[in-house]
Amino acid sequence: METPTWPRVPSPEAAVPRMLLLSWVLLQVARTSGTTEVVVAYNLTWKSTNFKTILEWEPKPINHVYTVQISPRLGNWKSKCFYTTDTECDLTDEIGNDVNQTYQARVLSYPADATDYSGEPPFTNSPEFTPYVETKLGRPKIQSFKQIGTKLNVTIQDTCTLVRRNGTFLSLRNVFGKNLIYTLYYWKASSTGKKTAKTNTNEFLIDVDEGESYCFSVQAAIPSRKANQKSPESPIDCTSHEKGTFRGVLLVIVIVVLVVLILTIILSVTLYKCRKVRARQSGKESSPLNAA
């Protein structure tokens, strides 16, 4: 009777190398198939002021890089900020041609050696963004002001933007038209009671008390918006009659002093010449007497 033969069981020593080989093969397959894990971006946020528009996100990359894509609604994706280690991307150029359009962006994550990456990268979508209704208004600047008698004229600088129309950059007023309102807050320098005036142009002409100094600031607003209606207020500027009066008086004093000084010099020179002439005449008159 023959002894049955059982299948051979590999020894533990032989199984370990096989497991290591299998693990290495699976790792190579994963790399070539594009399934290597990378960190996905999160907390995508639009930051936009006067249409200067930047997309920000987290986290800071360690062993990976990012590429950003942006698209108008129902449009094609366009890539920006290729394989960057930054966590922000300036998209102003892409929204500048049509600020009324609604945009979406996405951040794609790649391994650090992105040139060897052949798979579909993981990505995160941003919230939708419509520049015309969502960009914040920047702090306005007062271009000039002048107070004459009972009138105060204040002119607001027309802020330039990177919004383009027919190849020309537009100002904030060009973009928003009459929807852009400026509010002037003004008060006597000697009091705290504020008054307000509004305009849908870039200029104020208001009635004030003659001889009084005034302080004022300006704020931009778009009342038709549901959010981001108002800008920060501009720095405070003041007229100053006291300074003007002091300078005027000082100028008069300086002129008077100069005139008096000039007259004094002229008078001194004249008196000196007269004395010399008299001295010569006295010398001539005394000469015959000395000779005798």
C-alpha positions as CSV (number, residue, x, y, z in Angstrom):
1,M,0.0,0.0,0.0
2,E,1.4,3.4,-1.1
3,T,1.8,6.2,1.4
4,P,-0.4,9.2,0.3
5,T,1.5,12.4,-0.7
6,W,0.3,15.6,0.9
7,P,0.7,19.1,-0.7
8,R,3.9,20.8,0.5
9,V,3.3,23.7,2.9
10,P,5.8,26.6,2.3
11,S,8.0,27.3,5.2
12,P,7.6,30.7,7.0
13,E,11.0,31.7,5.8
14,A,10.0,31.3,2.2
15,A,6.6,33.1,2.7
16,V,8.1,36.4,3.9
17,P,10.0,37.2,0.7
18,R,7.0,36.4,-1.3
19,M,4.8,38.8,0.7
20,L,7.4,41.5,0.4
21,L,7.6,41.0,-3.4
22,L,3.8,41.1,-3.6
23,S,3.6,44.4,-1.6
24,W,6.2,46.0,-3.9
25,V,4.3,44.9,-7.0
26,L,1.0,46.4,-5.6
27,L,2.8,49.6,-4.8
28,Q,4.2,50.0,-8.3
29,V,0.7,49.3,-9.7
30,A,-0.8,51.9,-7.5
31,R,1.8,54.5,-8.6
32,T,1.4,53.8,-12.3
33,S,-2.4,53.8,-12.0
34,G,-2.5,57.3,-10.4
35,T,-4.0,56.1,-7.1
36,T,-1.2,57.4,-4.9
37,E,-2.8,59.4,-2.1
38,V,-2.3,63.2,-2.0
39,V,-3.7,65.8,0.4
40,V,-6.9,67.4,-1.0
41,A,-7.3,71.2,-0.7
42,Y,-10.1,72.5,1.6
43,N,-11.5,75.8,2.8
44,L,-11.5,77.4,-0.6
45,T,-12.3,81.1,-0.2
46,W,-12.6,84.0,-2.6
47,K,-10.9,87.3,-1.6
48,S,-11.9,90.2,-3.8
49,T,-11.6,94.0,-3.4
50,N,-12.4,96.4,-6.3
51,F,-12.3,93.3,-8.5
52,K,-8.7,92.3,-7.5
53,T,-9.6,88.7,-7.0
54,I,-7.6,85.9,-5.3
55,L,-8.6,82.3,-4.5
56,E,-7.2,81.0,-1.2
57,W,-7.2,77.5,0.3
58,E,-5.6,75.2,2.8
59,P,-3.4,73.3,3.7
60,K,0.3,74.2,3.0
61,P,1.7,71.4,0.8
62,I,4.3,69.0,2.1
63,N,4.8,66.3,-0.6
64,H,2.4,67.6,-3.1
65,V,1.6,70.6,-5.4
66,Y,-1.5,72.3,-6.6
67,T,-3.0,73.5,-9.9
68,V,-6.0,75.8,-10.1
69,Q,-8.7,75.8,-12.7
70,I,-11.5,78.4,-13.3
71,S,-14.6,78.3,-15.4
72,P,-17.6,80.5,-16.1
73,R,-20.9,78.8,-15.5
74,L,-21.4,76.2,-18.3
75,G,-18.0,77.2,-19.7
76,N,-14.7,75.4,-20.2
77,W,-12.0,75.0,-17.5
78,K,-8.9,77.0,-17.8
79,S,-5.8,76.1,-15.8
80,K,-3.8,78.7,-13.7
81,C,-1.0,78.6,-11.2
82,F,0.4,75.3,-12.4
83,Y,2.0,72.9,-9.9
84,T,2.4,75.6,-7.3
85,T,3.3,75.2,-3.6
86,D,1.4,78.4,-2.8
87,T,-2.0,78.3,-1.2
88,E,-3.4,81.2,-3.3
89,C,-3.9,82.1,-6.9
90,D,-4.6,85.5,-8.5
91,L,-7.6,85.0,-10.9
92,T,-8.2,88.7,-11.6
93,D,-7.3,88.4,-15.3
94,E,-9.9,85.6,-15.7
95,I,-12.8,87.5,-14.3
96,G,-11.8,90.9,-15.6
97,N,-13.5,90.5,-19.0
98,D,-17.0,89.9,-17.6
99,V,-17.6,90.7,-14.0
100,N,-21.3,90.0,-14.3
101,Q,-20.6,86.3,-15.0
102,T,-20.7,83.6,-12.3
103,Y,-17.5,81.7,-11.9
104,Q,-16.4,78.5,-10.2
105,A,-12.8,77.4,-9.5
106,R,-11.3,74.1,-8.3
107,V,-8.0,73.2,-6.8
108,L,-6.3,70.0,-8.1
109,S,-3.8,68.1,-6.0
110,Y,-0.7,66.4,-7.5
111,P,2.2,64.5,-6.0
112,A,5.4,66.5,-5.8
113,D,6.7,64.8,-8.9
114,A,3.7,65.8,-10.9
115,T,5.4,65.4,-14.3
116,D,5.2,61.6,-13.7
117,Y,1.6,61.7,-12.7
118,S,-0.8,60.1,-15.2
119,G,-4.0,59.6,-13.3
120,E,-7.0,61.8,-12.6
121,P,-6.0,64.1,-9.7
122,P,-8.3,64.7,-6.8
123,F,-9.7,68.2,-6.6
124,T,-12.0,70.4,-4.5
125,N,-14.5,72.8,-5.9
126,S,-14.9,76.4,-4.7
127,P,-18.2,78.2,-4.0
128,E,-19.6,80.1,-7.0
129,F,-18.4,83.7,-7.3
130,T,-20.1,86.6,-9.1
131,P,-17.6,89.6,-9.0
132,Y,-20.2,92.4,-9.7
133,V,-22.2,91.6,-6.6
134,E,-19.5,90.0,-4.4
135,T,-16.3,92.0,-4.7
136,K,-15.8,94.3,-1.7
137,L,-15.5,98.1,-2.1
138,G,-12.1,99.4,-1.2
139,R,-11.5,102.4,1.0
140,P,-12.1,105.6,-1.1
141,K,-9.5,108.3,-1.4
142,I,-10.2,112.1,-1.3
143,Q,-8.5,113.6,-4.4
144,S,-8.9,117.3,-3.4
145,F,-10.9,119.6,-1.2
146,K,-11.3,123.4,-1.1
147,Q,-13.4,125.7,1.1
148,I,-14.3,129.1,-0.2
149,G,-16.6,131.3,1.8
150,T,-19.7,129.2,2.6
151,K,-19.0,126.5,0.0
152,L,-16.9,123.3,0.6
153,N,-15.9,121.3,-2.5
154,V,-14.7,117.7,-2.1
155,T,-13.7,115.5,-5.0
156,I,-13.3,111.7,-4.7
157,Q,-10.6,109.9,-6.6
158,D,-12.1,107.7,-9.3
159,T,-10.5,104.3,-8.4
160,C,-9.0,102.4,-11.3
161,T,-9.7,98.6,-11.6
162,L,-8.4,95.7,-13.7
163,V,-11.8,95.2,-15.3
164,R,-11.5,95.6,-19.1
165,R,-13.8,96.7,-21.8
166,N,-12.6,96.7,-25.4
167,G,-9.1,96.5,-24.1
168,T,-9.4,99.5,-21.8
169,F,-9.3,99.3,-18.0
170,L,-12.3,100.8,-16.3
171,S,-12.7,102.8,-13.2
172,L,-15.0,101.9,-10.3
173,R,-17.5,104.5,-11.6
174,N,-17.3,103.1,-15.1
175,V,-18.3,99.6,-13.8
176,F,-21.0,100.5,-11.4
177,G,-22.3,103.8,-12.9
178,K,-25.0,105.5,-10.8
179,N,-25.3,102.4,-8.6
180,L,-22.1,103.6,-6.8
181,I,-23.0,106.1,-4.1
182,Y,-20.6,108.2,-2.0
183,T,-21.6,109.5,1.5
184,L,-19.7,112.5,2.9
185,Y,-19.6,112.7,6.7
186,Y,-18.6,116.3,7.8
187,W,-18.5,118.3,11.0
188,K,-17.1,121.5,12.4
189,A,-13.6,121.0,13.8
190,S,-14.7,122.5,17.0
191,S,-17.6,120.1,17.5
192,T,-18.5,116.4,17.2
193,G,-22.0,116.7,15.6
194,K,-21.8,115.0,12.1
195,K,-23.8,115.9,9.0
196,T,-24.1,113.8,5.9
197,A,-24.4,114.4,2.2
198,K,-24.8,111.8,-0.6
199,T,-24.0,111.8,-4.3
200,N,-24.0,109.4,-7.3
201,T,-21.1,111.3,-8.8
202,N,-17.5,111.8,-7.5
203,E,-18.0,115.4,-6.3
204,F,-19.6,117.2,-3.4
205,L,-20.5,120.9,-3.1
206,I,-22.0,121.6,0.3
207,D,-22.9,124.7,2.3
208,V,-20.8,125.5,5.4
209,D,-20.4,128.4,7.8
210,E,-17.9,131.0,6.6
211,G,-14.8,131.2,8.8
212,E,-15.2,127.8,10.3
213,S,-12.9,124.8,9.8
214,Y,-14.4,121.5,8.9
215,C,-13.3,117.8,9.0
216,F,-14.8,115.1,6.8
217,S,-14.5,111.5,5.6
218,V,-16.1,109.6,2.7
219,Q,-17.6,106.1,2.3
220,A,-18.6,104.2,-0.8
221,A,-21.7,102.1,-1.0
222,I,-23.9,100.1,-3.4
223,P,-27.4,100.2,-1.8
224,S,-28.8,97.6,-4.2
225,R,-26.6,94.9,-2.8
226,K,-27.8,92.4,-0.2
227,A,-24.2,92.1,1.2
228,N,-20.9,93.9,1.0
229,Q,-22.8,97.2,0.6
230,K,-20.3,99.6,2.1
231,S,-16.6,100.3,2.0
232,P,-14.5,101.3,5.0
233,E,-14.4,105.1,5.5
234,S,-11.6,107.2,4.1
235,P,-9.0,108.8,6.4
236,I,-10.2,112.1,7.9
237,D,-9.2,115.4,6.2
238,C,-9.7,118.9,7.6
239,T,-9.8,122.4,6.3
240,S,-8.0,124.9,8.4
241,H,-8.7,128.6,8.4
242,E,-6.5,129.2,11.4
243,K,-3.5,127.9,9.5
244,G,-4.4,130.0,6.5
245,T,-4.8,133.1,8.6
246,F,-1.6,132.5,10.5
247,R,0.3,132.1,7.3
248,G,-1.2,135.2,5.8
249,V,-0.3,137.2,8.9
250,L,3.2,135.8,9.0
251,L,3.7,136.6,5.3
252,V,2.6,140.2,6.0
253,I,5.0,140.5,8.9
254,V,7.9,139.1,6.9
255,I,7.2,141.6,4.1
256,V,7.0,144.5,6.5
257,V,10.3,143.5,8.2
258,L,12.0,143.2,4.8
259,V,10.8,146.6,3.7
260,V,11.9,148.2,7.0
261,L,15.3,146.5,6.7
262,I,15.7,147.7,3.1
263,L,14.7,151.3,4.0
264,T,17.1,151.2,7.0
265,I,20.0,150.1,4.8
266,I,19.2,152.7,2.2
267,L,18.9,155.4,4.9
268,S,22.2,154.3,6.5
269,V,24.0,154.4,3.2
270,T,22.5,157.8,2.4
271,L,23.5,159.3,5.8
272,Y,27.0,157.9,5.4
273,K,27.5,159.5,2.0
274,C,26.1,162.8,3.3
275,R,28.6,162.8,6.2
276,K,31.5,162.1,3.8
277,V,30.4,165.0,1.6
278,R,30.1,167.4,4.5
279,A,33.5,166.3,5.8
280,R,35.2,167.0,2.5
281,Q,33.5,170.5,2.3
282,S,34.7,171.3,5.9
283,G,38.2,170.2,5.0
284,K,38.3,172.6,2.0
285,E,37.0,175.5,4.0
286,S,39.6,175.1,6.7
287,S,42.6,174.8,4.3
288,P,43.1,178.6,3.6
289,L,43.2,179.4,7.3
290,N,45.9,176.8,8.0
291,A,48.0,178.2,5.1
292,A,47.9,181.8,6.6
